[in-house]
């Protein structure tokens, strides 16, 4: 019999009432009611409420103990009264009447509380990382990560893939970031590089005749932190397949992603079959090759409108003649929005480095008209053509930007997200993956005027 516990802190139920048990764990929380002391005991698996009354000789010892002290308790399982049942924990119908205890590990006053999900400065969290990892949210994230990786391994094995580990000390193989270097003891003055990705090794595996390979691969890159990865290192799923076409890769990744999400996420997937969007279409409609498809707003090109004689918005007309383009975003049924809504979007665009966003709202009395600062510069026929080209209706509004294509794509992509957020159009409980296909293989670097790869030519990933 285990001397530290008969059960874990998530296991006891009503069926265990009257049993003599022992538990070990950390004191997560205490509530002193004078004659009765409540202790929430926590281990890796869950929490069990324990109680001790003032008549017990151990009462004063437990009353003085710091939170996060590690103890073993022995006692009897009893039912909770109906009004004290806690449905938020697995053991919420029972509690333990403490008969005796043993201190397994003491601690001083904590620099940060564990039972709270309050955010703390990163400096404190990293200094006391062992405490930070005990917090419920962080602890559950670490466990989730383990379960997701285990699930991916099982799924990839079912799909006929073999898992291989590739070397960590290697020669430099640039992937777009700086290498981390490790000095060689046996070869003074020479260095190994840590792999930015297992690219060369996995290709070596494939030309050696292994049909399907995968690896949960560590990648080391000397670059700044990003929202989805730590600075310096991260892990990614790498896979390779032989004798396949693009659709075969899509099918494997889609199946894996959909099943993983359905097993581990409470969020919904908008598509079980990921839409395929060409790079050209994505850059036109969304301004980016990483579009948020939860956002219903799309970008339209209306450059041709500014060639018309019955459009007198001279600022845009002059820019169009010099080679600039005009793109717009239509917002549905925003005729009742206050002027401040439109002005704030325009002000925001200027803060982002653009010249602003021109706007007006489509109206109709007898004829089509435009309400807004620049509405007077468009004839009825021009407005009708814009409505036809953008599929908008009376009561909708339009935001327009003019400039060189790359600048235009950047600001309209940002504006699309900004406007959708302000109008509360995005359901944060949904994920929407897609494939961006038909990437241009090469692009010209504007600063050096040289031709280079526009993206990694050996890489596919759902966006």
QUIZILIN-V869576 format. One record per residue. N is the residue number from 0. RES is the residue in one small letter. PSI is psi in degrees with one decimal (none if undefined). Layout:
BEGIN
n: <N:N>
res: <RES:RES>
psi: <PSI:PSI>
END
This chain:
BEGIN
n: <0:1:2:3:4:5:6:7:8:9:10:11:12:13:14:15:16:17:18:19:20:21:22:23:24:25:26:27:28:29:30:31:32:33:34:35:36:37:38:39:40:41:42:43:44:45:46:47:48:49:50:51:52:53:54:55:56:57:58:59:60:61:62:63:64:65:66:67:68:69:70:71:72:73:74:75:76:77:78:79:80:81:82:83:84:85:86:87:88:89:90:91:92:93:94:95:96:97:98:99:100:101:102:103:104:105:106:107:108:109:110:111:112:113:114:115:116:117:118:119:120:121:122:123:124:125:126:127:128:129:130:131:132:133:134:135:136:137:138:139:140:141:142:143:144:145:146:147:148:149:150:151:152:153:154:155:156:157:158:159:160:161:162:163:164:165:166:167:168:169:170:171:172:173:174:175:176:177:178:179:180:181:182:183:184:185:186:187:188:189:190:191:192:193:194:195:196:197:198:199:200:201:202:203:204:205:206:207:208:209:210:211:212:213:214:215:216:217:218:219:220:221:222:223:224:225:226:227:228:229:230:231:232:233:234:235:236:237:238:239:240:241:242:243:244:245:246:247:248:249:250:251:252:253:254:255:256:257:258:259:260:261:262:263:264:265:266:267:268:269:270:271:272:273:274:275:276:277:278:279:280:281:282:283:284:285:286:287:288:289:290:291:292:293:294:295:296:297:298:299:300:301:302:303:304:305:306:307:308:309:310:311:312:313:314:315:316:317:318:319:320:321:322:323:324:325:326:327:328:329:330:331:332:333:334:335:336:337:338:339:340:341:342:343:344:345:346:347:348:349:350:351:352:353:354:355:356:357:358:359:360:361:362:363:364:365:366:367:368:369:370:371:372:373:374:375:376:377:378:379:380:381:382:383:384:385:386:387:388:389:390:391:392:393:394:395:396:397:398:399:400:401:402:403:404:405:406:407:408:409:410:411:412:413:414:415:416:417:418:419:420:421:422:423:424:425:426:427:428:429:430:431:432:433:434:435:436:437:438:439:440:441:442:443:444:445:446:447:448:449:450:451:452:453:454:455:456:457:458:459:460:461:462>
res: <x:x:x:x:x:x:x:x:x:x:x:x:x:x:x:x:x:x:x:x:x:x:x:x:x:x:x:x:x:x:x:x:x:x:x:x:x:x:x:x:x:x:x:x:x:x:x:x:x:x:x:x:x:x:x:x:x:x:x:x:x:x:x:x:x:x:x:x:x:x:x:x:x:x:x:x:x:x:x:x:x:x:x:x:x:x:x:x:x:x:x:x:x:x:x:x:x:x:x:x:x:x:x:x:x:x:x:x:x:x:x:x:x:x:x:x:x:x:x:x:x:x:x:x:x:x:x:x:x:x:x:x:x:x:x:x:x:x:x:x:x:x:x:x:x:x:x:x:x:x:x:x:x:x:x:x:x:x:x:x:x:x:x:x:x:x:x:x:x:x:x:x:x:x:x:x:x:x:x:x:x:x:x:x:x:x:x:x:x:x:x:x:x:x:x:x:x:x:x:x:x:x:x:x:x:x:x:x:x:x:x:x:x:x:x:x:x:x:x:x:x:x:x:x:x:x:x:x:x:x:x:x:x:x:x:x:x:x:x:x:x:x:x:x:x:x:x:x:x:x:x:x:x:x:x:x:x:x:x:x:x:x:x:x:x:x:x:x:x:x:x:x:x:x:x:x:x:x:x:x:x:x:x:x:x:x:x:x:x:x:x:x:x:x:x:x:x:x:x:x:x:x:x:x:x:x:x:x:x:x:x:x:x:x:x:x:x:x:x:x:x:x:x:x:x:x:x:x:x:x:x:x:x:x:x:x:x:x:x:x:x:x:x:x:x:x:x:x:x:x:x:x:x:x:x:x:x:x:x:x:x:x:x:x:x:x:x:x:x:x:x:x:x:x:x:x:x:x:x:x:x:x:x:x:x:x:x:x:x:x:x:x:x:x:x:x:x:x:x:x:x:x:x:x:x:x:x:x:x:x:x:x:x:x:x:x:x:x:x:x:x:x:x:x:x:x:x:x:x:x:x:x:x:x:x:x:x:x:x:x:x:x:x:x:x:x:x:x:x:x:x:x:x:x:x:x:x:x:x:x:x:x:x>
psi: <135.5:128.1:-13.8:-30.8:146.7:-23.0:161.3:166.9:7.6:5.5:-30.3:140.1:-177.5:-31.4:-15.8:2.5:137.7:-2.6:147.5:124.3:169.8:140.8:149.6:141.9:-167.0:143.8:105.0:-40.4:150.0:143.9:113.7:112.7:25.0:-80.6:-6.8:133.0:125.6:132.6:124.8:114.5:128.8:136.7:-167.7:-24.4:-24.0:-160.9:140.1:132.6:131.1:147.5:150.4:135.4:168.6:-23.2:-17.6:135.6:-17.3:-1.9:-50.8:-34.8:-47.7:-32.6:-35.0:-12.1:142.9:150.2:148.1:6.2:138.0:123.2:159.4:132.2:146.2:141.5:-163.9:138.8:128.3:159.5:145.4:152.6:155.1:-40.0:-11.1:6.1:133.8:103.6:-7.2:-11.0:154.4:-31.3:23.0:-9.7:-8.6:171.1:166.9:125.7:112.8:128.3:-36.5:165.7:166.1:131.5:122.1:-22.8:126.3:166.2:160.4:-176.9:137.1:143.1:-15.1:136.7:147.8:-36.4:-6.1:145.4:14.3:138.8:142.2:162.8:141.1:-34.4:-44.4:-42.5:-40.2:-36.7:-39.6:52.4:-34.4:-27.8:-40.9:-38.6:-11.9:-20.6:142.8:-51.9:-47.3:-42.9:-44.9:-33.1:-40.7:-42.5:-42.1:-43.1:-44.2:-44.5:-39.4:-44.7:-41.8:-42.1:-44.5:-42.8:-45.5:-43.0:-42.6:-36.8:-42.3:-32.3:5.8:15.6:147.6:141.2:127.5:150.1:132.7:159.6:149.2:-37.8:120.7:-176.8:163.0:135.8:82.1:136.0:18.1:-9.0:178.0:147.9:153.3:131.5:144.2:119.7:143.0:123.1:-38.4:-16.7:79.1:136.3:-5.4:159.5:147.6:160.3:144.0:138.7:130.9:-24.9:158.1:30.6:-57.0:-39.4:-40.0:-30.9:-35.4:-42.8:-43.2:-40.9:-12.8:-6.0:4.2:129.8:-41.4:123.1:144.9:160.7:137.0:93.3:132.2:137.0:131.9:117.2:126.7:79.3:167.9:159.3:150.7:170.2:-30.2:11.1:154.7:156.7:132.6:-39.5:152.6:168.3:143.9:157.1:116.3:137.9:151.8:147.8:142.1:152.4:49.1:165.5:175.7:-41.3:-32.7:-40.8:-45.5:-45.0:-41.8:-48.8:-41.6:-47.0:-44.6:-46.7:-45.7:-47.2:-38.9:-45.5:-43.6:-25.9:-26.7:-9.9:143.2:-10.1:152.0:152.9:131.6:-33.8:128.0:-31.7:112.7:132.1:147.8:119.0:129.3:152.5:-42.4:-43.7:-40.5:-43.8:-31.5:-49.3:-25.9:-13.7:4.5:157.2:11.3:60.7:145.7:101.7:-4.3:-20.9:117.1:-11.2:139.4:158.5:137.0:146.9:120.3:31.5:-40.5:-26.3:-31.9:7.5:-18.0:147.9:-28.4:16.4:120.4:24.3:88.1:-33.0:-50.3:-38.9:-42.1:-41.3:-40.1:-40.8:-28.8:4.5:-1.9:163.8:161.6:126.6:153.1:161.3:127.4:131.0:127.9:134.3:53.5:21.6:-27.1:2.2:141.9:159.4:-33.4:-32.3:-48.4:-43.0:-34.9:-35.9:-43.5:-44.3:-42.6:-43.8:-38.9:-36.7:-25.0:0.7:-0.7:172.3:1.3:179.4:119.0:149.4:157.6:168.7:138.2:128.8:166.6:123.7:-92.1:-41.2:164.6:135.6:172.7:125.7:120.5:173.5:-32.9:7.7:-32.6:-13.9:0.5:130.4:170.0:-41.0:-38.7:-41.0:-40.9:-38.1:-39.8:-43.6:-41.0:-42.5:-30.2:2.1:38.1:169.2:169.4:133.8:-14.3:161.4:161.3:135.5:131.6:145.4:149.6:137.7:-172.6:153.0:-45.6:-38.9:-39.0:-42.4:-40.9:-50.8:-36.5:-33.3:-45.5:-41.8:-38.8:-44.3:-41.8:-48.2:-42.3:-38.9:-43.7:-30.6:0.2:51.3:-9.7:127.3:108.5:-9.3:14.1:144.1:143.5:96.4:155.1:165.9:130.0:118.8:170.9:45.3:145.1:137.5:-35.5:159.1:158.6:131.7:117.7:-31.9:-41.1:-13.9:21.0:155.2:132.0:175.6:136.3:-14.2:173.0:114.9:-4.8:22.9:133.0:136.7:141.5:140.4:none>
END
